[in-house]
Amino acid sequence: MTDAVEGEADAVVCDYSITELHEVFDRKFPAEVGLLPQFMAYLASGVTIVSTPEHAEPDEPVLRDPKDQPIPSAARAAEADLILTGDKDLRDAGLTRPKVVDPRDFLAR
């Protein structure tokens, strides 16, 4: 994390994740939806937003939850080294390119 903050690594977020964030806030936190524009402005100042490919690469493993498939697809297209996520399905999918890392484990490095 320190490397990313100090500019030695690049943080990317795919547009699919941003859409999903909006959907989750609409569904679970409707009273907080007004905070999203400020959060998104802050996010955009520190990360690169990348496009999500329409289709997975032929050699990508099929994930248990099809809603998760765009995440590794976008990470691979962006040539990311790792995916930071608390999503158990992604962590247990056996992905090696990019590697999937729990945020707690990443911060403990």
N, C-alpha and C positions, 0 to 999 in steps of 0.2 A: 504494500500500500504506500509506504514511504516513497518507493521508486516512482510510482504513478504520480504522486503529489509533487515530487521534485522534477518531473518531466522526463524521467528515465524510462518510462513505459507509457504506452498510450491506452487509455480506457475507451472502449467502444460500447455502444448500446444499439441494438437493432430496432428498427421502426416497429417491428412486430411486438416487442416488449413494451414499447411506449403505448401502443394501441391497447394491449392487454392491461396495462396499468390504468388507463382511463376506464376500461370496462369494469375492472375490479372496484375502483373508487365509486363508479356509478352505482354498482350493486351493493357493496358492503359499507361504504362511507359516504353516502349522499350528502351529508351535511358538510363534508370536508372537500368536496369537488372544487370549490372556489380557490383552494390552495394550490391546485395543480399548475396553473399558469406560472406562478412564482417558482415552484419547484422545477418545472420544465426549463425555465430561463436559467436557473442556477445549474441544472444538469447540463444544459447545452454549453455553458461556459467552461466546463471541465472535461467533457467527453465528446467523442465523434459519434454522430448518429449515422449508422450504416443501413443500407437497404437489405431487406430480407429476400433471398432468392425465392422464386415461385415454387421451385421443386428441389428436393434433396438430391445430392449427388448419388450416382448409382452405388458407390461403395460405402455410403453412410448406413450405419445400423438403423433398423426401424425401432423406434422407441415405443414403449408400452402405451404412453399417452400421446396420441397423434397431435395434440395441441402443443406439445413440447418440441416437435420436430423442427419448426423454424429456428429455434434457438441455436442448436449446433450447426445448422445449415448456414445461418448468417455468420456465426463465429468462424467457420471454415472459410467462407467467402472473403471475410475480412482478414484472414490469416492470423486470427487471434491465437495466442499461446494457451490461454485457459479461459474457462467459463467459471465465474464466481456465482454460485447459486446454493440456496438452501433446499432446492427441489430434490426430494429423495429419488424420484424416477430418473432424473438426469444424472444424479450422483451414482446411481446403481446401474446405469446403462452400459458401463464398460467402455465408454468413449476414451480414446487415447489421443485423438487429434481433433479438437484441442482437449487438453486435460480438463476434467471437471473438479473444482475445488470448493469446499464449503467455506463461506466467508470467515468463520471463526478460525479454521485451520490456516487460512491465508494470513489473517492478522496475527496469528501466533508465531509466524516465521520470524 
